[in-house]
Each structure stands twice: as structure tokens, then as C-alpha cells.
Amino acid sequence: MKKLTLRLSIVLMLLAFAPAEMFANVTDPIETVESARVNVLLNRLEEIKAMDKSDLSSSERKALRKEVRATKKEMKQVGGGVYLSIGAILLIVLVLILLL
């Protein structure tokens, strides 16, 4: 009985602290702008990849390499991602152990 009460209280506590945005089906306009920007950057990288670089001078190649690096760096910044700290991972593992 104690285990059931403990597990039930943990689940209720986790549900109480869940962010409201998690349950909303709202498209973020910033997200759509960012995805459009990523598509533009990907298209530019494909154009550079398809170019015939044999007729370019060394300074043009150097500028092209700088552009590719800057584009990839910007894509990493815009693309984002999900990052979990070690503390968050440990907390998730502990909660899963307690629930199972």
C-alpha cells in the first residue's frame, strides 16, 4: 500500500509540474522562420557542392570555404537541439527506477 501511494504521489507531482506549453498545439512563428532559414542555408550548401571549383582562383576557393564554414556554424546555432545535463539524466533514471 505504501509503494502504491508513493508511486501515485510521484506521478501526480510530475504531472502538476508539467509545463502548459507541452500540451498546447500552437505553431511557433519563430520556429517556422528558423526552419525556413535552415532550408535556405541547406540550398546554398547544395549549390556550393554542385559548383565546378576547378576554374576558381585560390582566393575564390578560400572565400567559398569561409562561406561554407560560416553557413554550417549558423545552421548549428539556428538548428538548436535537445541537450540534457548529467543531472537531468540522473533524475530521469531515478524516477524511472522508482516507478518501475
N, C-alpha and C positions, 0 to 999 in steps of 0.2 A: 504494500500500500504506500509506503514511504517513497519507493522508487517511482511509482506512478505519479505521485503528487509532485515529486521533484522534476520529473521529465515534463509534466504538464505545465508547471510554472516556468520552466526554461523556455518552452515553446511559446507560451503566451508573452513572456518578456521579449523574446526575439521578434515576435510579430508586432508588439507595441512600439518597438523602436525602428521598424522598417520605414524608410523614407516614403513620403507620399508620391514622389516623382516616379517611384518604381512601379506604381500601379496605374499611372496615367498613360494614355495612348496619344501623346501630343508630339508632333514632329517639331523639332527644334530648328528654327530658321538658320541659326549659326551653323548647325550640323550640315544642312544642305549646301550652304555656301562653302564650307570646308570640303565637302565631298566633290563639289564642282571644281574647286581649286586643285584638288588632288588629281582629278581627271585631266585637267589642263596640263599639269606637270607631267603626268604619265604620257600624254600625247606628245609633248615636247621631247621627252626622253626617247620615245619611239622614232621620232623624226631624226634625232641626232644619231640613233643607232642605225637607221637606214641610209644615212648620208654616205657618199663616196668621199672618204677622207684622204685618198691618195693624192688629190690635186690641191690640197690645202697647204699653206705655208706653216712653218713651225709655230709662228706667233698665233695663227688662227687655230691650230690644234690645241695650243696651250689655253687659249680663251675658251675653247669648246670644253676642255677638261674642267676648267674652273666653273663653267656654267653647269656641267653635269654634277659636280660635287655640291654646288650651292643648291641645285634642284633637289638632290637626294636629301640634303640636310633639311631643307624646307619641308619635304614630304614627311620626314620623321617627326618634325615639330607639329605639323598640321594633322598627320595621321593619328597621333595620340596612341592609346593603347591602355591596357589594363595592367597596372602594376600593383603587386601585393607585397607588403613588407613581411619580414620574417615573423614579426609579432602577430600580424593578421593571419598568417598561415597557421601559426601555432594555436591561435584562438579558434580557428575553424576546426582544426584537428581535435582539440579538446572538446568542443561542443559535439562533434560527431561521435567521439568516444563516449561521451555522457549519454547521448541519445540512443546509441546502439548498445 
